[in-house]
């Protein structure tokens, strides 16, 4: 029996990031070209070559979570939870108990709970600690944000995380889209969350020589596609979408922001840091084919411009 094609729409959005702590503030800062890059404040960066990052400003975890719960949450999971809250609230959805097995979460994270990992390594090796935090492992796992979001919102459907460096959130959204399209779920929370600005992580990234060193003028440090570009800047935050099957959204009178029509993913199987043109091109062709859209119909392309010599050329 031929099944009808299930369409997938976006009915909720949430952001908690350096450029804005909600969707409205984030969008306003983007369209007004307000930079979120500044000198790092989470630790003393004076011994580092790179002393800048895109931190969430004036963030106090206790303003958003009970102290007892913070014991279980790395910074990246906190951001994911806060973005998911806004996505659910903005969607106006109220998931009934019988719908929860078809309500899932897929979140991407490139680094997971590195803040916790960095801190516990310091305690172990520098402070010679004999006991470490008992929740270290649950906090550092890449699936931590996903599982915490599931528990907070009662999602009992498909739940997993993706970790593919800078494409982690993109893959998460694509997989969540397919879970709904192919009838495995009706509602999905999906997006990405990271908080990699730690002393150890910045030192590691410095060794790769891809970070911009514009300490004197942070707001102009990262300039993708510029002739004098010198790299990217580490940032932190989370973005989450609430996806729904179209008829499910229409039945409850939801506001529909957009439809996801196609998704493609490929691998270069080549150099670890130098991308090829072929991989992205094939992924785009796959997405266009699934969406039944011609290239000339595309109005906007969001490029992965890292500000590095090799990536921007691709």
C-alpha positions as CSV (number, residue, x, y, z in Angstrom):
1,X,0.0,0.0,0.0
2,X,1.4,3.4,-1.0
3,X,1.7,5.8,1.9
4,X,1.1,9.5,1.7
5,X,4.2,11.7,2.1
6,X,4.4,13.3,5.6
7,X,5.4,16.9,5.6
8,X,7.4,18.4,8.4
9,X,7.1,22.0,9.6
10,X,8.8,24.2,12.2
11,X,6.4,25.5,14.9
12,X,8.7,26.5,17.7
13,X,12.2,28.1,18.0
14,X,14.5,28.8,20.9
15,X,17.9,30.4,21.3
16,X,20.3,30.9,24.2
17,X,23.6,32.1,22.9
18,X,26.3,34.7,22.9
19,X,24.4,36.8,20.4
20,X,21.1,36.7,22.2
21,X,19.3,34.9,25.0
22,X,16.1,34.4,23.1
23,X,15.0,34.4,19.4
24,X,14.0,38.0,19.4
25,X,17.2,39.3,20.8
26,X,19.3,37.0,18.7
27,X,17.6,38.0,15.5
28,X,17.9,41.7,16.4
29,X,21.6,41.4,17.0
30,X,22.2,39.6,13.8
31,X,20.3,42.0,11.5
32,X,22.0,45.0,13.3
33,X,25.5,43.4,12.9
34,X,26.2,43.5,16.6
35,X,29.3,41.3,17.4
36,X,29.2,39.0,20.4
37,X,32.9,38.5,20.6
38,X,34.8,39.9,23.6
39,X,37.6,39.1,25.9
40,X,37.1,35.8,27.7
41,X,35.8,36.2,31.3
42,X,35.2,32.6,32.4
43,X,38.9,32.3,33.3
44,X,42.0,34.4,33.1
45,X,43.2,34.2,29.5
46,X,46.3,36.4,29.8
47,X,48.6,33.4,29.3
48,X,46.9,32.4,26.0
49,X,47.7,33.7,22.5
50,X,43.9,33.7,21.9
51,X,42.1,35.7,24.6
52,X,38.8,36.2,22.9
53,X,35.5,34.3,22.5
54,X,31.8,34.6,22.0
55,X,30.5,34.0,25.5
56,X,26.9,34.2,26.7
57,X,27.1,37.6,28.5
58,X,26.3,38.0,32.2
59,X,25.2,34.3,32.5
60,X,24.4,33.2,36.1
61,X,23.2,29.5,36.1
62,X,21.5,29.9,39.4
63,X,19.1,32.4,37.8
64,X,17.7,29.6,35.6
65,X,18.2,26.4,37.6
66,X,17.9,25.2,41.2
67,X,21.3,24.7,42.8
68,X,20.6,21.0,43.3
69,X,19.9,20.5,39.6
70,X,23.0,22.4,38.5
71,X,25.0,19.6,40.1
72,X,23.9,17.4,37.2
73,X,24.3,19.9,34.4
74,X,27.4,20.9,32.4
75,X,27.2,24.4,30.8
76,X,26.4,23.0,27.4
77,X,23.4,21.1,28.7
78,X,22.1,24.2,30.5
79,X,22.1,26.1,27.3
80,X,20.3,23.3,25.5
81,X,17.6,23.1,28.1
82,X,17.1,26.9,28.0
83,X,16.8,27.0,24.2
84,X,14.4,24.0,24.3
85,X,12.2,25.7,26.9
86,X,11.8,28.7,24.5
87,X,11.1,26.4,21.6
88,X,8.3,24.6,23.4
89,X,6.8,27.8,24.9
90,X,6.8,29.6,21.5
91,X,5.2,26.6,19.8
92,X,2.3,26.6,22.2
93,X,2.3,22.8,22.2
94,X,0.8,20.7,24.9
95,X,1.8,17.1,24.4
96,X,-0.8,14.7,25.7
97,X,0.4,11.6,27.6
98,X,-0.7,9.2,24.8
99,X,1.4,11.3,22.3
100,X,4.7,11.1,24.3
101,X,5.9,7.9,22.8
102,X,6.0,9.8,19.4
103,X,7.6,12.9,20.9
104,X,11.4,12.8,20.6
105,X,14.7,14.7,20.9
106,X,17.8,14.8,18.8
107,X,20.5,17.3,19.8
108,X,23.9,17.8,18.3
109,X,27.1,18.8,20.1
110,X,30.6,19.0,18.8
111,X,32.4,18.9,22.2
112,X,29.9,17.8,24.8
113,X,30.6,18.5,28.5
114,X,34.2,19.8,28.0
115,X,33.8,22.3,30.8
116,X,33.2,19.5,33.3
117,X,35.9,17.3,31.8
118,X,38.5,20.2,31.8
119,X,37.7,21.0,35.4
120,X,37.9,17.5,36.7
121,X,41.2,16.8,34.9
122,X,42.6,19.9,36.6
123,X,41.4,18.6,40.0
124,X,42.9,15.2,39.3
125,X,46.3,16.2,37.8
126,X,47.0,19.7,39.2
127,X,45.3,19.5,42.6
128,X,46.0,15.8,43.1
129,X,42.4,15.2,44.1
130,X,41.6,11.7,45.4
131,X,37.9,12.0,44.7
132,X,36.1,13.4,41.7
133,X,32.5,14.6,41.2
134,X,30.3,11.5,41.1
135,X,28.3,12.9,38.2
136,X,31.3,13.7,36.0
137,X,30.4,11.0,33.5
138,X,26.7,11.8,33.1
139,X,27.7,15.5,32.7
140,X,30.3,15.1,30.0
141,X,28.4,12.7,27.7
142,X,27.4,14.2,24.4
143,X,23.9,12.9,25.0
144,X,23.6,14.8,28.3
145,X,21.6,17.7,26.8
146,X,19.3,15.3,24.9
147,X,18.5,13.3,27.9
148,X,17.9,16.3,30.1
149,X,15.5,17.8,27.6
150,X,13.7,14.5,27.3
151,X,13.2,14.4,31.1
152,X,12.1,18.0,31.4
153,X,9.5,17.8,28.7
154,X,8.4,14.1,29.0
155,X,9.6,13.1,25.5
156,X,9.5,9.3,25.3
157,X,10.1,8.8,21.6
158,X,13.4,8.6,19.6
159,X,16.2,10.2,21.6
160,X,19.9,10.4,20.6
161,X,22.7,12.9,20.0
162,X,24.9,13.6,17.0
163,X,28.5,14.7,17.1
164,X,30.1,15.6,13.8
165,X,32.1,18.7,14.7
166,X,30.6,21.9,13.1
167,X,27.8,20.0,11.4
168,X,26.4,18.3,14.6
169,X,23.3,20.5,14.9
170,X,22.7,20.3,11.1
171,X,22.7,16.5,11.2
172,X,20.5,16.5,14.3
173,X,17.9,18.6,12.6
174,X,18.1,16.5,9.4
175,X,17.7,13.2,11.3
176,X,14.8,14.6,13.4
177,X,13.1,15.7,10.1
178,X,13.4,12.2,8.7
179,X,12.1,10.6,11.9
180,X,8.9,12.6,11.4
181,X,8.8,12.3,7.6
182,X,9.1,8.5,7.7
183,X,6.4,8.1,10.4
184,X,8.6,7.2,13.4
185,X,7.6,10.4,15.4
186,X,5.1,13.2,15.2
187,X,6.9,15.9,17.3
188,X,10.7,16.5,17.7
189,X,12.8,18.9,19.6
190,X,16.1,19.3,17.7
191,X,19.1,21.5,17.4
192,X,22.6,21.9,18.9
193,X,24.4,23.0,22.1
194,X,28.0,23.6,22.9
195,X,30.1,25.4,25.5
196,X,33.8,24.9,24.5
197,X,35.3,28.0,26.0
198,X,37.6,26.5,28.7
199,X,41.3,27.0,29.3
200,X,42.2,23.5,28.1
201,X,40.0,23.7,25.0
202,X,41.4,27.1,23.9
203,X,44.9,25.8,24.3
204,X,44.0,22.7,22.2
205,X,42.5,24.9,19.5
206,X,45.5,27.2,19.5
207,X,47.7,24.2,18.6
208,X,45.6,23.7,15.4
209,X,46.3,27.3,14.4
210,X,42.8,28.0,13.2
211,X,41.7,30.6,15.8
212,X,41.7,34.3,15.1
213,X,44.1,36.2,17.4
214,X,42.4,39.7,17.2
215,X,42.7,40.3,20.9
216,X,43.0,44.1,20.3
217,X,39.8,44.4,18.4
218,X,37.6,41.4,19.2
219,X,34.5,42.5,17.3
220,X,36.5,42.4,14.0
221,X,38.5,39.2,14.8
222,X,36.4,36.8,12.7
223,X,35.9,37.8,9.1
224,X,35.0,34.8,6.8
225,X,35.8,35.3,3.1
226,X,37.8,38.4,3.7
227,X,41.2,38.6,2.0
228,X,43.0,39.1,5.4
229,X,41.0,36.5,7.3
230,X,43.0,34.6,10.0
231,X,40.6,32.1,11.5
232,X,37.5,31.7,13.6
233,X,36.5,32.4,17.2
234,X,35.1,29.9,19.7
235,X,31.6,30.6,20.8
236,X,28.9,29.0,23.0
237,X,25.2,28.6,23.2
238,X,22.3,26.6,21.9
239,X,19.6,26.7,19.3
240,X,16.5,24.4,19.2
241,X,13.6,23.9,16.8
242,X,10.3,22.2,17.5
243,X,9.3,20.2,14.4
244,X,5.9,18.7,13.8
245,X,4.1,16.7,11.2
246,X,2.1,19.2,9.2
247,X,-1.4,17.7,9.9
248,X,-0.5,17.5,13.6
249,X,0.4,21.2,13.6
250,X,-2.7,22.2,11.6
251,X,-5.0,20.2,13.9
252,X,-3.9,22.2,16.9
253,X,-3.9,25.5,15.1
254,X,-0.1,26.0,15.4
255,X,1.7,28.9,13.9
256,X,3.9,27.5,11.1
257,X,7.2,29.3,10.6
258,X,8.6,27.2,7.8
259,X,8.7,23.7,6.2
260,X,11.7,21.4,6.0
261,X,11.6,19.9,2.5
262,X,14.9,18.2,2.0
263,X,18.1,17.1,3.7
264,X,21.4,15.7,2.4
265,X,24.6,14.4,4.1
266,X,27.8,13.1,2.7
267,X,31.5,12.4,3.6
268,X,34.6,13.5,1.9
269,X,36.6,10.5,3.1
270,X,39.7,12.7,2.6
271,X,41.8,15.1,4.6
272,X,40.9,15.6,8.3
273,X,40.9,19.4,8.1
274,X,40.8,20.3,4.4
275,X,37.3,19.8,2.9
276,X,36.7,19.1,-0.7
277,X,34.2,20.8,-3.0
278,X,32.6,17.4,-4.0
279,X,31.2,16.5,-0.5
280,X,29.2,19.7,0.1
281,X,28.0,19.8,-3.6
282,X,26.7,16.2,-3.3
283,X,24.9,17.0,0.0
284,X,23.2,20.0,-1.6
285,X,22.1,18.0,-4.6
286,X,20.6,15.4,-2.3
287,X,18.7,18.0,-0.4
288,X,17.4,19.6,-3.5
289,X,16.4,16.3,-5.0
290,X,14.4,15.3,-1.8
291,X,12.7,18.7,-1.8
292,X,12.0,18.6,-5.5
293,X,13.5,22.1,-5.8
294,X,15.7,23.5,-8.6
295,X,18.9,25.3,-7.7
296,X,17.7,28.5,-9.3
297,X,14.7,28.5,-6.8
298,X,17.0,28.8,-3.8
299,X,17.0,32.3,-2.3
300,X,19.6,31.9,0.5
301,X,22.6,29.8,1.2
302,X,24.1,29.7,4.6
303,X,27.8,29.0,4.1
304,X,30.1,27.3,6.6
305,X,32.6,30.2,6.5
306,X,35.1,29.6,9.3
307,X,37.5,32.3,8.2
308,X,40.3,29.8,7.5
309,X,42.2,29.7,4.3
310,X,41.3,26.2,3.2
311,X,37.6,26.1,4.3
312,X,36.5,29.4,2.9
313,X,37.8,28.5,-0.6
314,X,35.7,25.3,-0.5
